[in-house]
Amino acid sequence: MRTENTTASAAVEISEPLLLESQKIGDDVDSDSSEKIPEWKDQITVRGLVASAVLGTLFCIITHKLNLTVGIIPSLNVGAGLLGFFFIKSWTGFLSRLGFSVQPFTRQENTVIQTCVVACYGLAFSDSDSSKLLMEQRKRDEIFLKDRIPSWFAASGYVGLAAISTATIPMIFPPLKWYLVLCSYIIAPALAFCNSYGTGLTDWSLASTYGKIGLFIIASLVGSNGGVIAGLVACGVMMTIVATAADLMQDFKTGYLTLSSAKSMFVSQLVGTAMGCVIAPLTFWMYWTAFDIGSPDGPYKAPYAVIFREMAILGIEGFSELPKHCLAICCGFFVAAVVVNLLRDVTPTKISQFIPIPMAMAVPFYIGAYFAIDMFVGTVILFVWERINRKDSEDYAGAVASGLICGDGIWTIPSAILSIFRINPPICMYFGPSSSS
């Protein structure tokens, strides 16, 4: 009886928000019906490609910095969309004030920019209301499927890329034989589907996890004669395929919601990938030239480079190469993490919110405590903001985070230039203990 009352009250609680949401969707249908959807070729513009190149360079720099410092790269899709909107709106507004006639900026063009930027930096790591809802879904399906990519074209492209990689990768990395590259391309589609499905549910790509599967398998097959290099290369191949599939899935989802053409999304993905093939190595070269990459005492420790190398060695030599009691300690904390997560799921929210997340606890052990301090400061600011004005914090927290990430990344450019030319600060300040009298 208690369950029935709870269910009834829950139905009452959610009925009004759902009704309001459907009304909102109905309004969107009316606005979409009056809006002219541009052809897929018109959604790809010169200004959009220029903005994509600029933002792609910026986000490659940001990705390299995150990868070389903390080793954790969050989803930057929101930042790419926001900056693309800001970039084009500022440009069109400036030209309009000068008296020039400019093409209106559409959400389809912004979606294309976001797709191109993501592809670029991805190489661097109910009744009346129900009928309106049904009309909206049909409209989206009609627009999105009108320019869909043929299955034979997608399959042919994948086979072609597999053939090129199978022929060229062994030339660059001889320990990785051609048949191992081919096996990686045969296995990758199944893993890419799993990662795309998981990313769609959680908004968190596990490409590195699937890459580790290839790392362990290939490293163990090749053995001590080049197994480390072969495992790392196979991991890179697997991660690139799996991550690209998840990114493209998210971009297609955005395109579906913004009434953008699938063809324009696919073409922008290709253009962004081509940009990334040039921009990503150049921006990494800037880091490699300007900073001491991999130094344990420097700011760019590249923590995951060490971790993946050790995993490749582990795949070759087995658990016998681990330090004494290492495996026992790892298993103990593995069980502890499972227990902590179980407690978080079974306890009430007022208690579980104070139980730490094992994944977050593990981060400082890899990259040091300084990043945890930064996270703590940001958490305190967001916590206070939520208490003062929850709605504003929910609306603008993503924009604030994007601004902080991009601002920090932009500063890397002048810092790297000064470092390349060996220009030191004119003033060096040092604080030490006072001498005893």
N, C-alpha and C positions, 0 to 999 in steps of 0.2 A: 504493500500500500504506500509505503514511504517512497519507493522508487517511482510509482505512478505520479505522486504529487510533485516529485522533483522534476520528472519529465515534463509535466504540464507547465510548471513554473518556468522551466527553461524554454519551452515553446513560446510562452508569453513574452519572455525577455528578448528573444531574438526575432520576433515577428516584425516589430517596428523597424529595426535597422535594415532588415532585408527588404522591407517595402520601400524605405527611403533610397536604398541602393538601386533598386530596380527603377525607381522614378528617375534617379540620376542617369542610369543607363539609357532610359527612354529619351531623356533630354539629349544625350550624346548621339543617339540615333538620328534625331531631328537635325542636329548640327552636322553630322557626317553626311546625311542625305543631301544637304545644301552645299557641302564642300565638294569641289571638283578634285578628284584624285588624279595627280599627274601621271603620265606614262612612265614606265620604269626607266627609260632613257633620260627623261627629264628630271628624274630624282637624283641622278649623278651629275653634278655641276662642277665647273672648273674651280669656283671658290670653295666648294666642299672638299675637293681633292687637295687644294692648297692648305685649307684648314686641317685636313687629316694629316698631311705631311708634317706640319708644324706641331700639332698635338701628338702625333706619333713619335716624333723626336723627343718631345718632353716626357712622354710616358715611358719611352725606352730608358731614358735617364733615370726616371723614378724607379722603374722596375729593377734596373741594375743596382741602384743604391740599396733598395730593400733586400735584394738577393744577396748582396755582398756584406750587408751589415747584420740584419736580423734573420734573414733566410725565410721570412714569411711574407708572402705577397697577397694582399687582400684583393677582392674584386674591385677593379677600378672602372667598371662600366658606368657607374653613376657619375664619377668625375669626368669621364670622357664625354658623356652626354651633356653635362652642365657646361663644361668649357667649350664644347662645340656650339651650343646655343649662345653662350656669351660672345664667342668669337665672331660668329656670323651676324648676330643682331647688332653688335657694335660696329661692324664693317658696313652693313646696310644702312644703319642709322647715320653714320658719318657721311656716306655718299649722298644720302637723301638731303642732309643739311646743306651739302654743296650744290644741290640742284640736279643731281643725276637721277635718272630713272633706273631703279633697281628691281630685280626679280624678287617677288615676295619669298620670304623664308618659310618653308613648310616643315611640318614634323617629319615627313618622309625624308627630306634632305638631312635633317638632324640625325635620324636613325641611320642613314647611310654613313654619315661622318662617324658616328659611334662605332658602327661595325668595322669601318676601315681602320680606325684607331686601335680597337681591340685586337684586330688581326695583326696590326703592326707590332704593338708591344708584346703580343703573345709569343713572338719568337724570341724575345729577350729573356723567361723561365716565364513568370507565372501569371493568367487571364490577360487583361489588356496590357498590363505591364510585362507579362510573360511573352506576349506576342511581340512586343517591342524588343525584348531581349532576344527572342528567336530571330527576328529580322536582323538585329545587330550581328548575331553569330553567322547568319547566312551571308550578310554583306561582307564580313571579314573573310569568310571562306571563299567567296566568289572572287574577291580582289586578290587574295593571297595565292589561290590555286590557279588563277588565270595565267600567271607567269611562272608557274612552278618549273623546277629543274627536272628534265627527264631522267628516269632511273638509269638508262643506258649511258647517258652522258656522265653522270656521277661515277658509275662503275668504271667506265673507260678512263676517266681522269685518275681514279685511284690506281688502276692497273698500270697506267703510264708512269705515275710517280713511283710506284713500287719497282718498276723495271729500271728507271733511272737510278734510284737509290741502290738497288741490288748491284748495279754495274759500277757506280762511282764510289760508294762508301768503302768497299774493301781496298780501293786504290789509295784512299786517304788514311785509312786505319787497317793495315794488313792483318792484324790478329783477328778481326771480325770477318769471317769468310762470307762469301756471297749467299750460301744456302742458309746461314743464320739470319742474315738480313731479310731474306725471303720469308723465312718462318716467322719473323717478327711482324711482317706486313700481313701474314695470313692470320695470326692470332689477334692483332690489334683491333680489327673491327668489332669483335665481340666485347673486348674491354672498353672500347670507345662508347658502345651502346650503354654498357653498365654505368660508365662515368657520366654520360649525358643524362641518363635517367636520374642518377643520384644528385647531380648538380641542379637539375630542374626542381627536385624536391627540397633541397637544403640550401641552394645558392652557394655551395662550397665544392670546388673541384678537387678531386682526389687523384689528379694525374700523377703526382709523385708516387703515390702508393702503387698504382699499376705499373709505373716505371720500375719500381723495385722488383717486381715479379720478373721482368725481363733481365734486370741486373743480376739477380741471384742465379737464374737459369743459365744465362749465357756465360757468366763468369765460371760457374761450375763445369760447364761443358768444355770450355776452352782450356781451363786448367792454369797452371802456373806460368806457362809460356805465353804471356800476353793476355791473360784472363781479366786483369784489372781494366785495361784499356777497352777490351771487347765488351765487358759488362757495362762500363760507363757509357760507351757509344750506343749500345743496344737500349740502355735506359733512356738516353736522350731521344732516340728514334721513337720508342714507345710513348714517352711523355708528350712529344710533339704531336703525334697522331691523336692521342686520347684527349689532350687539352684543347686542340683545335676543334675537335668534334663537339666538346662541351661549349666552347665559346660560340661556335656557329649556331648551336641549338638555342642558346640564350639570345643571340642576335635575331634569329628567325622568330622567336617568341615576341621580341620587341617589335619586329616588323609586322607581325600579325596584329598586335594591339594598336599600332599606329597606322594601319592600312597601307603599309609599304609593300612594294613589289618584291617577290622572292628573287627575281632576276637581278634587281638593283642591289639587293643584299648580297647575293653571291658574287656579283662583279666587284662590289666594294670590298668583299673579303679577299678576292684575288689581288686587287690593287693594294690593299693594306699589307698582304703577305709579301708582295713584291717590294713595297717600301721597307718592310721590316728586314728583308734580306740585305738591304744596303744600310739602313739606319742603325739597326741593332748592333752589327759589328763595329761600326764607326763610333757609336757612343760607348761601347765597351772598351774600344781602343783608347778613348779619352780617359776612362778610369784606369786602365792598365798603365798608361804613360804617366799619369799625374800622381797616382797614389800607389802605396805599397800594398798590393792586393795579397791577401792571405797571411799577412803578418799577425801573429797572435796578440801583439801589443798595439796594433793599429786599429783605426776605426772600421776598416774594411776587412774583417776577419774571414769572410766567405765561409761561415760555419758549416753550411750544408755540403760544401765541396769536400771537407774533411770527412764528414759523416758518410757520404756516398762512397768515397774511396775506401773507407774502413769496411763498409758493407760488401764492397766488391772483393776485398781481401778475405773477408769472412766466408764469402761464397766459394772461394777457391780452397782455403785451408781448413775450413770447418771450425767448430766450436773449441777445438783444442788450442787455438791461438789466442783465445780470450784470456784476460787476466784471471787470476785465481779468485774463485767465488763470484765472478762477474755474472755468470748465467743464473746462479741461485738468487743473487740480489735482483736481477732483472725480473725473474719469475715472481719473486715476492712482491715487488712493486706493481707488477702486472695484476696480480690478484687484488692488491690494495686498491688499484684504480677501478677495477670492476666493482668492488664493494662500495667505494665512494660514489660511483655513478648510480649504483642501485639505490643507495640511500637518498640521493638527489631525486630519484623518480618516485620513491614510495613515501617520502615524507611530505607534509603540507608545504605550501609555497612559502609561508612565513618562516619556516625553518630551513627549507632547501636553499633559499636565496643566500644563506650564510655559509653553505657548504661549498668549499672551493672546487673548481673544475680541474681535474688532474692534468688535462692537456695544457691549460694555462699555467699550471704549476711547473710543468716540465720545461717550458720555454726558457726561463732564466738559466737552467742548467746547461743549455746548449750555447747560449749567446751572451751570458753574463747578466748581472743584476741591473745594469744601467737601463736596459730596455724595459724591464719590469717597473722601474721607477717612473719612466715616461708614461707607461700604461696607467700607473696608479694616479698620476697627476691628471691625465685626461679623464679617467673614471670619476675622480672627485669633482671635476668641473661639470661633467655631464650629470652626475648625481645631484648636485646643487641646482643645476639648470632645470632638471625634471621636477624638483620640489618647488621651484619658483613658478614655472610655467611649463607644464607637461606638453601642451599642444605645440608650442613653439619649438620645444626641444625635439619633438618627433618630426616636425616639418623641416627644421633647418640643421639638425645634427649631421646629416649626410653632406650638406653643402659646406659646413664648417670643416668636417673631416677632409673633404676633397680639397678645400683651400689650403689646409695645413700640409697635406701630403704634397700637393703641387708646388707650394711655396718652398718647402724644404728641398724638393727636387730641383727647382729652378736655381737655387743658390749653389748647387753643385757645379753648374756651368762656370760662373766666374771663379769659384774656388779651384776648379780643375785648371782653368787657364792660368791663374796665378802660380799654381804648383808646377805646371809644365814649363813655364818660363823661369822657374826657381826664384820667384819673388816672395821674399819673406816679410812678415809684418814689421813695420818700422819700430814698434815698441814691444818688448817682451817683459811681462810682469811675472814676478815669482814671489810667492808667499811661503815663508818658513818660520820655524819656531824662533822666538826671541832668544838671544844669547844671555846666559846667566851672568850677572854682574859679579 
